[in-house]
Amino acid sequence: MTLADPSNQLTSRSLEKRTSTIRVIDIGFWGLTLLLAIGAGAVLLWVILQTAIEATPAIREFGLGFLVNTTWNPVTNVYGVLPQIYGTLVTAFIALVIAVPLGIGVAVFLTEGFAPKWVTTPIAFAIELIVAIPSVVLGIWGIFILIPMIRPVFRFLNSNFGWIPLFGGATPSGNNLLLVGLVLSIMIVPIIISITRSTFEVLPRDLRNGSLALGATRWETILRVLIPAGLSGIISSVMLGMGRAMGETMVAAMLVGNANRINISWLQPGSTITGLIASQFGEAGRTQVAALMYAGLVLMILSLVVNILAELVIRRFQNIE
């Protein structure tokens, strides 16, 4: 009869104890993450629900006509947000048109060997600093520095290309949709750069080596291999930037001009949903508060639609890959 080794028994017991401890920790971590996920969803639903409740009087009174009405008159309690919806979408579009090529270009410059190593770190640090700049500071910078600098450019476009509807209208004074789009592009380009750069960095090195081995040039590799391979990440960065541009408040309120009308020309003042809420919420009456809440609900729905479309596009490209 063979006696069991006491040391082996002790080792076995310690392993069982350690395994059970790890199992308890795993279950606790899983429960904590589940609770946080449910909490985040609950907070989002609570915000949407409270906004919808506060907007209910305006929804009942104005219905869907609120979305197509161009009048915003607190004196007669007649409200519509079509100019603000237009201004929000136009300024976000302008910001994307400027920021997407710039963001992708900088990401390629930093990750594909174009930038010297001593330049990469300062540029990345500067990008992070731009994200940290408060929007109100950018708004003040836009008023006192950017407008005087760029006003001659606006007037040049208006005088020489005024026959194009986007640059027509009266002589621009400064505050307009294009100016807001420019400042918003400065705010969202770091987001696009950071996410696109991370996307390029995690792409397999074999993609680059294989393309170059087949005779492709560096630019052919970037345009035909790397960008298509990382397209889902690039689209994610673009949609995050668009969400930031649509939801920005202070820059829009300070620079857009707050003109309650639809101007086809980007060189004319306009209005955005966030700018409208920021400029009128403090002095609003009961009906006007409900209308502003209705406008905020519309903005949330627009952002939700953008995110859903982005998710569908990302999934489609992921399936192709």
C-alpha positions, 0 to 999 in steps of 0.5 A: 500500500502506497502512502500519498505524498503530503506535499502533493496534497498541499499543492493540489489543495492550494491549486483548487483554492487558487482556482476557486478564488480566480473563479470568484474574481471572474464572476465578480468582474463579469457582474461589475461590467454587466452592472456598468453596462446596464447603468450606462444604458439606463442613464441614456434611456433616462436622459432621452425619456426626461427630454421627451417628457419635457418636450411633450407639450411642444410635441402635442402642439406642433407635431411633425410640423415642428421639423419643417417650420422655419418660424421661431417666434417666442412672442406668438409661441410659434416654433420650428427648427428647419433652419437649425436642422439645416445649419447643424447638418451643413456645418457638420458636413463642412467640418468633415470635408475639411477634417477627413482628408487632413486627418487621414493624411496626418495619420498616414504621415505618422505611421507609414514612415514619412515622418522622422521619429523625432517629429512623431512624438511632438505631433502626437502630443500636439494633437492631444493638446488640441482635444483638450482646448475648451470649445469656448476658448476656440470660440473666442479665438474664432471671434477675435483672431480667425474672423479678421484673418479669414474675412478677406478670403470670404469676401474674395470668394463672394466677389469672384465666385458669388455666382455659385450659390454656396458663395453668394449672397451679401458681402460676408461680415464674418459670422457664417456657416463656413466659419463654424465648419472651419472651427469644428474641423479643428476640433474633430480632426484630432479624433480622426487622426488618433483613431485612424493612426491606431487603425493603421498601426494594428494592421498586419505588417504582412499587408505592407510587405506583400504589396511591396513584394508584388511591385506596388509603390508605397503610395499604391500600397497605402491607397489600394491596400492599407486604406481599404483594409482599415476602412471600418476604423476610418469610418468609425473615426469619421462618424465620431467626429461627425457626432462631435461636430453636430453636438458642439454648442459654444462654437456654434452659438458664438460664431454661426450668427444665429440667423433664423433662416435657411441660407444656401450660401455658406458665407451667410449667417445661420443657426444650429440646434445647439446654438439655439438652445444655448442662446435662448434657454436661459430666458425661455418661457414654459412653451419655449422650454418645451420647444427647446427640449423638442429641438434637443430631442430632434438632435439626439434622433439625428445623432442616433440615425448617424450612429446607426448608419455608421454601424451598418456601414462598418459591419458591411465593410467588415463582412467584405474583409 
